Amino acid sequence: MGIRQEQIFWKYVHDAVTRHNDQIIRLSDDDREILLAPNKNKEFQLIRILQIDLDWGSQLQQDIERTAFRIDRLRAQTFKHPVQLLNIYLSPYPPVDDWEHRTERPHQEGKTTIKSVVIHKDNEQKMIDYLEALLGKRLPFLVDAEEADIGLLKKEAIFHSNKKANEERQLFRYGKPLFTFLFIGLQVGMFMLLEASGGSQNPQTLVDYGAKYNPLLADGEWWRLFTPIILHIGILHLLMNTLALLYIGGAVERMYGSVRFLLIYLFAGASGTLASFAFSPSISAGASGAIFGCFGALLYMGIAKPKLFFRTIGTNVIFIIVLNLLFGFAFPGVDNAGHLGGLAGGFLAALMVQLPKQKKWGLRLTGAVLALFFTGGLYLYGSLLINGL
């Protein structure tokens, strides 16, 4: 492998990581192959750069096919959605046979599309110009790559990427699930109390202990916005919501911290109660609205940090939300209004409190105004229905 190709390799990686905040996904043991996740590129989700001595066109074709298979398998496990990959080969010389036709068209494997570019000593400037047009950014540093200190570029790029990766990991470890366990304890304790006082499925017992009951809520018993969160109707209802709270609530509390989680959980629970008040006359109880609010808080992360969201939890979160909503509409007796109200409330609460270390006061004010209109509108609509207006 020529020194020129190694210099171009590390100049590109260094600029991508330190200037454009691209993330290193994988670096091979011999430091000759790297997989990057571009920070701001709508066309390519991944960029692979490989230092290689290309002798034959068939060697190039085999590597493209092998890479496509490997990336599509990775996509199926994580990304789920289609992936566009830019494949950049750095070779001292081009293959000795006819090879250009192998890179003229993108290669397709499953839902993975690979666009390949070969840079060698005879087409270097032409391919750099082509990459600039393809990526939508200037790459003048590649022309002067011979002045690069390879060791220093490698050290700085890896350090910067590791620092960013640690910051991303810390986002999921900001707090401890203290209130998650507190609410689990409260709902288990209240379930035992309901069972001992007439049964958790007894309507009068539920109303006596604070379930959502529209006439009393309309009469000003405002605490019924929150008390339904810790009441459950039957052991199955309790078990399902306890497991959901343990995993989803715990994840949100670790991400947002305990104080933010408490605000999100309570506001989402109250929003779910208000939505049920507005659209359902039935007695209702359960932590489902607050738990859906946790999903709403995770969706806010998808707006605040979309790249990280879809690279980590995004696809699974969206799938679980859709699955739960479909389940709710498919079976009678499920308080879908409460679920949707909690989902919206959790999103608005997250918009108000924001992720740790975010201080976007304009967004917080927007969230507060929207939350006021949302909850006020639900209460007004529900009150009008009860009064027959």
PyMOL commands that set and color helices and strands:
alter all, ss='L'
color gray80, all
select helices_A, chain A and resi 3-18+57-77+101-104+124-135+140-142+145-147+150-171+178-196+203-208+214-218+222-225+227-230+235-256+258-279+288-304+306-311+314-330+336-353+361-386
alter helices_A, ss='H'
color red, helices_A
select strands_A, chain A and resi 23-27+33-37+46-51+83-90+107-109+112-119
alter strands_A, ss='S'
color yellow, strands_A
deselect
rebuild
show_as cartoon
